[in-house]
């Protein structure tokens, strides 16, 4: 019925919630003190680490 991507995303909601929570905490601490470019770099690094963890499973 659906695409493979949707089924794989919905199959692990706890990881999704954890990532969203960490992301919000991360951003709430970074936004007031850092320029946009630093935030974007931190986001990129954070998601690269996140996907490395996913791949290792």
Beta strands, then each sheet from edge to edge (+ up, - down):
end
